[in-house]
Every structure is written in C-alpha cells, then in structure tokens.
Amino acid sequence: MCMSCCRIVGPWFLDEIVIRVQFSKLLINSIETSRSPF
C-alpha cells in the first residue's frame, strides 16, 4: 500500500515526510532540554 501511494504521490511527499520527522525531532529535543535542569 505504501509503495503504491508513493508511486502515485511522488518523491516530494517523501521529502515532506522527512522534513516533518526532522522538525518533530527538533521539537522533542527542545522540549526535553527545556525540561532538564541543565
């Protein structure tokens, strides 16, 4: 299913997923660092 939808949507969709994942990781890291006392 994922392969078929990837073929239809195109590689730009994969790039968007990667950007969203990296952005969410940065968000989680910033939240964790703000929580920690150091």
N, CA, C and O atoms as a Tripos MOL2 file, in Angstrom:
@<TRIPOS>MOLECULE
protein
  152   151    38     0     0
PROTEIN
NO_CHARGES

@<TRIPOS>ATOM
      1 N           0.8400   -1.2020    0.0000 N.3       1 MET1
      2 CA          0.0000    0.0000    0.0000 C.3       1 MET1
      3 C           0.8730    1.2490    0.0000 C.2       1 MET1
      4 O           0.6230    2.1940   -0.7490 O.2       1 MET1
      5 N           1.8960    1.2450    0.8440 N.am      2 CYS2
      6 CA          2.7560    2.4370    0.9140 C.3       2 CYS2
      7 C           3.4840    2.6420   -0.4080 C.2       2 CYS2
      8 O           3.6110    3.7720   -0.8790 O.2       2 CYS2
      9 N           3.9620    1.5580   -1.0090 N.am      3 MET3
     10 CA          4.6950    1.6880   -2.2690 C.3       3 MET3
     11 C           3.7790    2.2420   -3.3530 C.2       3 MET3
     12 O           4.1910    3.1040   -4.1300 O.2       3 MET3
     13 N           2.5320    1.7510   -3.4140 N.am      4 SER4
     14 CA          1.6240    2.2240   -4.4570 C.3       4 SER4
     15 C           1.3110    3.7040   -4.2730 C.2       4 SER4
     16 O           1.3140    4.4670   -5.2390 O.2       4 SER4
     17 N           1.0380    4.1130   -3.0250 N.am      5 CYS5
     18 CA          0.7150    5.5240   -2.7980 C.3       5 CYS5
     19 C           1.9490    6.3900   -3.0580 C.2       5 CYS5
     20 O           1.8190    7.5240   -3.5190 O.2       5 CYS5
     21 N           3.1340    5.8750   -2.7710 N.am      6 CYS6
     22 CA          4.3560    6.6350   -3.0340 C.3       6 CYS6
     23 C           4.5260    6.8270   -4.5380 C.2       6 CYS6
     24 O           4.9620    7.8860   -4.9910 O.2       6 CYS6
     25 N           4.1810    5.7990   -5.3030 N.am      7 ARG7
     26 CA          4.2980    5.9200   -6.7590 C.3       7 ARG7
     27 C           3.3360    6.9760   -7.2830 C.2       7 ARG7
     28 O           3.6680    7.7250   -8.2010 O.2       7 ARG7
     29 N           2.1360    7.0360   -6.6940 N.am      8 ILE8
     30 CA          1.1310    7.9830   -7.1770 C.3       8 ILE8
     31 C           1.4980    9.4100   -6.7520 C.2       8 ILE8
     32 O           1.4710   10.3310   -7.5680 O.2       8 ILE8
     33 N           1.8420    9.5840   -5.4690 N.am      9 VAL9
     34 CA          2.0700   10.9370   -4.9490 C.3       9 VAL9
     35 C           3.3810   11.5010   -5.4670 C.2       9 VAL9
     36 O           3.4300   12.6450   -5.9190 O.2       9 VAL9
     37 N           4.4490   10.7070   -5.4060 N.am     10 GLY10
     38 CA          5.7360   11.1850   -5.9020 C.3      10 GLY10
     39 C           6.7520   11.3610   -4.7900 C.2      10 GLY10
     40 O           6.4050   11.2700   -3.6130 O.2      10 GLY10
     41 N           8.0220   11.6160   -5.1560 N.am     11 PRO11
     42 CA          9.1020   11.7270   -4.1770 C.3      11 PRO11
     43 C           8.9920   12.9670   -3.2910 C.2      11 PRO11
     44 O           9.5220   12.9770   -2.1800 O.2      11 PRO11
     45 N           8.3090   14.0200   -3.7700 N.am     12 TRP12
     46 CA          8.1930   15.2360   -2.9610 C.3      12 TRP12
     47 C           7.4610   14.9290   -1.6620 C.2      12 TRP12
     48 O           7.7130   15.5650   -0.6380 O.2      12 TRP12
     49 N           6.5460   13.9450   -1.7020 N.am     13 PHE13
     50 CA          5.8110   13.5640   -0.4960 C.3      13 PHE13
     51 C           6.7680   12.9410    0.5170 C.2      13 PHE13
     52 O           6.6580   13.1900    1.7180 O.2      13 PHE13
     53 N           7.7070   12.1300    0.0290 N.am     14 LEU14
     54 CA          8.6950   11.5250    0.9270 C.3      14 LEU14
     55 C           9.5690   12.6080    1.5440 C.2      14 LEU14
     56 O           9.8950   12.5430    2.7290 O.2      14 LEU14
     57 N           9.9520   13.6060    0.7460 N.am     15 ASP15
     58 CA         10.7660   14.7080    1.2720 C.3      15 ASP15
     59 C          10.0060   15.4440    2.3670 C.2      15 ASP15
     60 O          10.5840   15.8350    3.3800 O.2      15 ASP15
     61 N           8.6940   15.6300    2.1550 N.am     16 GLU16
     62 CA          7.8860   16.3230    3.1590 C.3      16 GLU16
     63 C           7.8360   15.5040    4.4440 C.2      16 GLU16
     64 O           7.8940   16.0610    5.5410 O.2      16 GLU16
     65 N           7.7290   14.1830    4.3090 N.am     17 ILE17
     66 CA          7.7070   13.3220    5.4970 C.3      17 ILE17
     67 C           9.0230   13.4500    6.2540 C.2      17 ILE17
     68 O           9.0270   13.5530    7.4810 O.2      17 ILE17
     69 N          10.1390   13.4450    5.5290 N.am     18 VAL18
     70 CA         11.4560   13.5580    6.1800 C.3      18 VAL18
     71 C          11.5570   14.8950    6.9130 C.2      18 VAL18
     72 O          12.0430   14.9580    8.0420 O.2      18 VAL18
     73 N          11.0900   15.9710    6.2560 N.am     19 ILE19
     74 CA         11.1550   17.3010    6.8820 C.3      19 ILE19
     75 C          10.2930   17.3170    8.1460 C.2      19 ILE19
     76 O          10.6990   17.8700    9.1690 O.2      19 ILE19
     77 N           9.0970   16.7080    8.0740 N.am     20 ARG20
     78 CA          8.2200   16.6850    9.2500 C.3      20 ARG20
     79 C           8.8620   15.8940   10.3770 C.2      20 ARG20
     80 O           8.7780   16.2890   11.5400 O.2      20 ARG20
     81 N           9.5030   14.7790   10.0420 N.am     21 VAL21
     82 CA         10.1420   13.9460   11.0730 C.3      21 VAL21
     83 C          11.2850   14.7150   11.7240 C.2      21 VAL21
     84 O          11.4170   14.7170   12.9480 O.2      21 VAL21
     85 N          12.1180   15.3740   10.9040 N.am     22 GLN22
     86 CA         13.2400   16.1430   11.4520 C.3      22 GLN22
     87 C          12.7240   17.2850   12.3220 C.2      22 GLN22
     88 O          13.2880   17.5620   13.3810 O.2      22 GLN22
     89 N          11.6550   17.9500   11.8820 N.am     23 PHE23
     90 CA         11.0930   19.0610   12.6460 C.3      23 PHE23
     91 C          10.5490   18.5760   13.9820 C.2      23 PHE23
     92 O          10.7580   19.2140   15.0130 O.2      23 PHE23
     93 N           9.8380   17.4260   13.9610 N.am     24 SER24
     94 CA          9.2910   16.8830   15.2110 C.3      24 SER24
     95 C          10.4170   16.4710   16.1420 C.2      24 SER24
     96 O          10.3000   16.6360   17.3570 O.2      24 SER24
     97 N          11.5170   15.9330   15.5950 N.am     25 LYS25
     98 CA         12.6600   15.5550   16.4370 C.3      25 LYS25
     99 C          13.2610   16.7870   17.0880 C.2      25 LYS25
    100 O          13.5940   16.7620   18.2720 O.2      25 LYS25
    101 N          13.4060   17.8790   16.3180 N.am     26 LEU26
    102 CA         13.9350   19.1180   16.8960 C.3      26 LEU26
    103 C          13.0020   19.6330   17.9820 C.2      26 LEU26
    104 O          13.4560   20.1120   19.0210 O.2      26 LEU26
    105 N          11.6870   19.5330   17.7410 N.am     27 LEU27
    106 CA         10.7200   19.9930   18.7270 C.3      27 LEU27
    107 C          10.8530   19.1830   20.0090 C.2      27 LEU27
    108 O          10.8840   19.7480   21.1030 O.2      27 LEU27
    109 N          10.9320   17.8500   19.8770 N.am     28 ILE28
    110 CA         11.0520   16.9800   21.0540 C.3      28 ILE28
    111 C          12.3510   17.2740   21.7910 C.2      28 ILE28
    112 O          12.3670   17.3280   23.0210 O.2      28 ILE28
    113 N          13.4370   17.4620   21.0550 N.am     29 ASN29
    114 CA         14.7300   17.7530   21.6900 C.3      29 ASN29
    115 C          14.6660   19.0610   22.4670 C.2      29 ASN29
    116 O          15.1670   19.1390   23.5880 O.2      29 ASN29
    117 N          14.0600   20.0790   21.8880 N.am     30 SER30
    118 CA         13.9730   21.3750   22.5710 C.3      30 SER30
    119 C          13.1170   21.2480   23.8210 C.2      30 SER30
    120 O          13.4310   21.8470   24.8490 O.2      30 SER30
    121 N          12.0390   20.4760   23.7450 N.am     31 ILE31
    122 CA         11.1710   20.2960   24.9160 C.3      31 ILE31
    123 C          11.9320   19.5540   26.0110 C.2      31 ILE31
    124 O          11.8570   19.9200   27.1830 O.2      31 ILE31
    125 N          12.6650   18.5110   25.6250 N.am     32 GLU32
    126 CA         13.4090   17.7290   26.6190 C.3      32 GLU32
    127 C          14.4970   18.5820   27.2630 C.2      32 GLU32
    128 O          14.7050   18.5040   28.4740 O.2      32 GLU32
    129 N          15.1950   19.3950   26.4690 N.am     33 THR33
    130 CA         16.2760   20.2250   27.0220 C.3      33 THR33
    131 C          15.6950   21.3050   27.9370 C.2      33 THR33
    132 O          16.3110   21.6600   28.9420 O.2      33 THR33
    133 N          14.5200   21.8250   27.5980 N.am     34 SER34
    134 CA         13.9030   22.8530   28.4490 C.3      34 SER34
    135 C          13.4220   22.2320   29.7570 C.2      34 SER34
    136 O          13.4130   22.9020   30.7900 O.2      34 SER34
    137 N          13.0240   20.9660   29.7260 N.am     35 ARG35
    138 CA         12.5740   20.2840   30.9440 C.3      35 ARG35
    139 C          13.7570   19.9980   31.8620 C.2      35 ARG35
    140 O          13.6570   20.1720   33.0770 O.2      35 ARG35
    141 N          14.8730   19.5610   31.2900 N.am     36 SER36
    142 CA         16.0220   19.1920   32.1230 C.3      36 SER36
    143 C          16.6090   20.4290   32.8080 C.2      36 SER36
    144 O          16.6140   21.5100   32.2200 O.2      36 SER36
    145 N          17.1000   20.2860   34.0340 N.am     37 PRO37
    146 CA         17.6330   21.4490   34.7680 C.3      37 PRO37
    147 C          18.9470   21.9630   34.1870 C.2      37 PRO37
    148 O          19.3010   23.1220   34.4050 O.2      37 PRO37
    149 N          19.6770   21.1220   33.4490 N.am     38 PHE38
    150 CA         20.9770   21.5500   32.9210 C.3      38 PHE38
    151 C          20.8060   22.1050   31.5200 C.2      38 PHE38
    152 O          21.7830   22.5220   30.8970 O.2      38 PHE38
@<TRIPOS>BOND
     1     1     2 1
     2     2     3 1
     3     3     4 2
     4     3     5 am
     5     5     6 1
     6     6     7 1
     7     7     8 2
     8     7     9 am
     9     9    10 1
    10    10    11 1
    11    11    12 2
    12    11    13 am
    13    13    14 1
    14    14    15 1
    15    15    16 2
    16    15    17 am
    17    17    18 1
    18    18    19 1
    19    19    20 2
    20    19    21 am
    21    21    22 1
    22    22    23 1
    23    23    24 2
    24    23    25 am
    25    25    26 1
    26    26    27 1
    27    27    28 2
    28    27    29 am
    29    29    30 1
    30    30    31 1
    31    31    32 2
    32    31    33 am
    33    33    34 1
    34    34    35 1
    35    35    36 2
    36    35    37 am
    37    37    38 1
    38    38    39 1
    39    39    40 2
    40    39    41 am
    41    41    42 1
    42    42    43 1
    43    43    44 2
    44    43    45 am
    45    45    46 1
    46    46    47 1
    47    47    48 2
    48    47    49 am
    49    49    50 1
    50    50    51 1
    51    51    52 2
    52    51    53 am
    53    53    54 1
    54    54    55 1
    55    55    56 2
    56    55    57 am
    57    57    58 1
    58    58    59 1
    59    59    60 2
    60    59    61 am
    61    61    62 1
    62    62    63 1
    63    63    64 2
    64    63    65 am
    65    65    66 1
    66    66    67 1
    67    67    68 2
    68    67    69 am
    69    69    70 1
    70    70    71 1
    71    71    72 2
    72    71    73 am
    73    73    74 1
    74    74    75 1
    75    75    76 2
    76    75    77 am
    77    77    78 1
    78    78    79 1
    79    79    80 2
    80    79    81 am
    81    81    82 1
    82    82    83 1
    83    83    84 2
    84    83    85 am
    85    85    86 1
    86    86    87 1
    87    87    88 2
    88    87    89 am
    89    89    90 1
    90    90    91 1
    91    91    92 2
    92    91    93 am
    93    93    94 1
    94    94    95 1
    95    95    96 2
    96    95    97 am
    97    97    98 1
    98    98    99 1
    99    99   100 2
   100    99   101 am
   101   101   102 1
   102   102   103 1
   103   103   104 2
   104   103   105 am
   105   105   106 1
   106   106   107 1
   107   107   108 2
   108   107   109 am
   109   109   110 1
   110   110   111 1
   111   111   112 2
   112   111   113 am
   113   113   114 1
   114   114   115 1
   115   115   116 2
   116   115   117 am
   117   117   118 1
   118   118   119 1
   119   119   120 2
   120   119   121 am
   121   121   122 1
   122   122   123 1
   123   123   124 2
   124   123   125 am
   125   125   126 1
   126   126   127 1
   127   127   128 2
   128   127   129 am
   129   129   130 1
   130   130   131 1
   131   131   132 2
   132   131   133 am
   133   133   134 1
   134   134   135 1
   135   135   136 2
   136   135   137 am
   137   137   138 1
   138   138   139 1
   139   139   140 2
   140   139   141 am
   141   141   142 1
   142   142   143 1
   143   143   144 2
   144   143   145 am
   145   145   146 1
   146   146   147 1
   147   147   148 2
   148   147   149 am
   149   149   150 1
   150   150   151 1
   151   151   152 2
@<TRIPOS>SUBSTRUCTURE
     1 MET1         2 RESIDUE 1 A MET
     2 CYS2         6 RESIDUE 1 A CYS
     3 MET3        10 RESIDUE 1 A MET
     4 SER4        14 RESIDUE 1 A SER
     5 CYS5        18 RESIDUE 1 A CYS
     6 CYS6        22 RESIDUE 1 A CYS
     7 ARG7        26 RESIDUE 1 A ARG
     8 ILE8        30 RESIDUE 1 A ILE
     9 VAL9        34 RESIDUE 1 A VAL
    10 GLY10       38 RESIDUE 1 A GLY
    11 PRO11       42 RESIDUE 1 A PRO
    12 TRP12       46 RESIDUE 1 A TRP
    13 PHE13       50 RESIDUE 1 A PHE
    14 LEU14       54 RESIDUE 1 A LEU
    15 ASP15       58 RESIDUE 1 A ASP
    16 GLU16       62 RESIDUE 1 A GLU
    17 ILE17       66 RESIDUE 1 A ILE
    18 VAL18       70 RESIDUE 1 A VAL
    19 ILE19       74 RESIDUE 1 A ILE
    20 ARG20       78 RESIDUE 1 A ARG
    21 VAL21       82 RESIDUE 1 A VAL
    22 GLN22       86 RESIDUE 1 A GLN
    23 PHE23       90 RESIDUE 1 A PHE
    24 SER24       94 RESIDUE 1 A SER
    25 LYS25       98 RESIDUE 1 A LYS
    26 LEU26      102 RESIDUE 1 A LEU
    27 LEU27      106 RESIDUE 1 A LEU
    28 ILE28      110 RESIDUE 1 A ILE
    29 ASN29      114 RESIDUE 1 A ASN
    30 SER30      118 RESIDUE 1 A SER
    31 ILE31      122 RESIDUE 1 A ILE
    32 GLU32      126 RESIDUE 1 A GLU
    33 THR33      130 RESIDUE 1 A THR
    34 SER34      134 RESIDUE 1 A SER
    35 ARG35      138 RESIDUE 1 A ARG
    36 SER36      142 RESIDUE 1 A SER
    37 PRO37      146 RESIDUE 1 A PRO
    38 PHE38      150 RESIDUE 1 A PHE
